[in-house]
Amino acid sequence: MNIQSLRCANVIKLDRPDGWNQSMAKPDTNEDDRSHWDRFYKKYEPPHIPSQFAVFTCAEFTGASFLIDIGCGNGRDLIFFSSKFEKVVGVDESEKAIDILVKSGKLADQDCCINAPINSPTLAASLKEKLGDMPENSFGVIYARFFLHAIRDADELAFWELCKTIANWRDVSIAVEFRSAKDRSLPKMTPDHFRRYIAPADFIASAAFNGFAVIYYVEGFGFAKYGSDDAHVARILLQRSAWKP
Ligand SMILES: C[S@@+](CC[C@H](N)C(=O)[O-])C[C@H]1O[C@@H](n2cnc3c(N)ncnc32)[C@H](O)[C@@H]1O
């Protein structure tokens, strides 16, 4: 098992799967995504106020007692969620982002961060441990904002596997927001990095294939405005469908 201690003893750090190498994860670029995000968080300070989508998600899932933020970055949303849900867990592969988040001192539970890539073979076990004290009949949300378009196709498969695994332990819904295919040619304020613009219909088909049904779907401008950047995004809420893969 590839669990190591970070400088901050409270953060679980999980490595890439054995045998993983850059070329497997990055078929269409030589850039190392993880070092991109570490550099990004070293150089830029993303907003510390919660995103519009975080506020929307809280209002939609008032009955949820836990939330898992996948690709939580500097924790702008996780910190907000931590005062709204009984339990929150943040996952991000950028060591720098998690470091900033933990050192911010803004999380009541300093033990709620996992520094891991989505395809870490031990991520599910770590999450299970973190959710261990939630009652078996508790309901929660798997949240991913601006994460799905930042990962490779193979990592989206890992995302679905993780969602299905968590859905086997507890009742969960999924809340995602990502840059849509219509955003491809639009100007961006944030620095260039790997972006996989997603056709919402493709994502919804993948959700159905993995046993999740749409309960809300909208796409357009104005949902994630940031300075001059008004991304064309899709916002999708999913729940477990009757059909289980
Ligand atoms: C565009 S940022 C979004 C951050 C935050 N959710 C927000 O909305 O401000 C994408 C985040 O996903 C993380 N990330 C990218 N690829 C990842 C992977 N394969 N596994 C886990 N985290 C990843 C990055 O480190 C980064 O923090």
The ligand as an SDF file (V2000), in Angstrom:
LIG
                    3D

 27 29  0  0  0  0  0  0  0  0999 V2000
   -9.7370   23.6120  -12.2420 C   0  0  0  0  0  0  0  0  0  0  0  0
   -9.1930   23.0760  -10.6520 S   0  0  0  0  0  0  0  0  0  0  0  0
  -10.7470   23.1480   -9.7430 C   0  0  0  0  0  0  0  0  0  0  0  0
  -10.5350   23.3910   -8.2780 C   0  0  0  0  0  0  0  0  0  0  0  0
  -11.8470   23.6140   -7.4810 C   0  0  0  0  0  0  0  0  0  0  0  0
  -12.7270   22.4670   -7.5520 N   0  0  0  0  0  0  0  0  0  0  0  0
  -12.5680   24.8530   -7.9670 C   0  0  0  0  0  0  0  0  0  0  0  0
  -13.6570   24.7230   -8.4970 O   0  0  0  0  0  0  0  0  0  0  0  0
  -12.0270   25.9560   -7.7870 O   0  0  0  0  0  0  0  0  0  0  0  0
   -8.9800   21.3180  -10.8910 C   0  0  0  0  0  0  0  0  0  0  0  0
   -8.4410   20.6260   -9.6560 C   0  0  0  0  0  0  0  0  0  0  0  0
   -8.3940   19.2310   -9.9020 O   0  0  0  0  0  0  0  0  0  0  0  0
   -7.1720   18.6960   -9.4040 C   0  0  0  0  0  0  0  0  0  0  0  0
   -6.8400   17.5120  -10.2110 N   0  0  0  0  0  0  0  0  0  0  0  0
   -6.5050   17.4930  -11.5320 C   0  0  0  0  0  0  0  0  0  0  0  0
   -6.3020   16.2380  -11.9500 N   0  0  0  0  0  0  0  0  0  0  0  0
   -6.5320   15.4360  -10.8740 C   0  0  0  0  0  0  0  0  0  0  0  0
   -6.4970   14.0240  -10.6720 C   0  0  0  0  0  0  0  0  0  0  0  0
   -6.1790   13.1840  -11.6750 N   0  0  0  0  0  0  0  0  0  0  0  0
   -6.7950   13.5310   -9.4520 N   0  0  0  0  0  0  0  0  0  0  0  0
   -7.1230   14.3930   -8.4130 C   0  0  0  0  0  0  0  0  0  0  0  0
   -7.1430   15.7330   -8.5490 N   0  0  0  0  0  0  0  0  0  0  0  0
   -6.8660   16.2520   -9.7580 C   0  0  0  0  0  0  0  0  0  0  0  0
   -6.1620   19.8180   -9.5650 C   0  0  0  0  0  0  0  0  0  0  0  0
   -5.0660   19.6880   -8.7010 O   0  0  0  0  0  0  0  0  0  0  0  0
   -7.0200   21.0470   -9.2890 C   0  0  0  0  0  0  0  0  0  0  0  0
   -6.9770   21.4050   -7.9300 O   0  0  0  0  0  0  0  0  0  0  0  0
  1  2  1  0
  2  3  1  0
  2 10  1  0
  3  4  1  0
  4  5  1  0
  5  6  1  0
  5  7  1  0
  7  8  2  0
  7  9  1  0
 10 11  1  0
 11 12  1  0
 11 26  1  0
 12 13  1  0
 13 14  1  0
 13 24  1  0
 14 15  1  0
 14 23  1  0
 15 16  2  0
 16 17  1  0
 17 18  1  0
 17 23  2  0
 18 19  1  0
 18 20  2  0
 20 21  1  0
 21 22  2  0
 22 23  1  0
 24 25  1  0
 24 26  1  0
 26 27  1  0
M  CHG  2   2   1   9  -1
M  END
$$$$
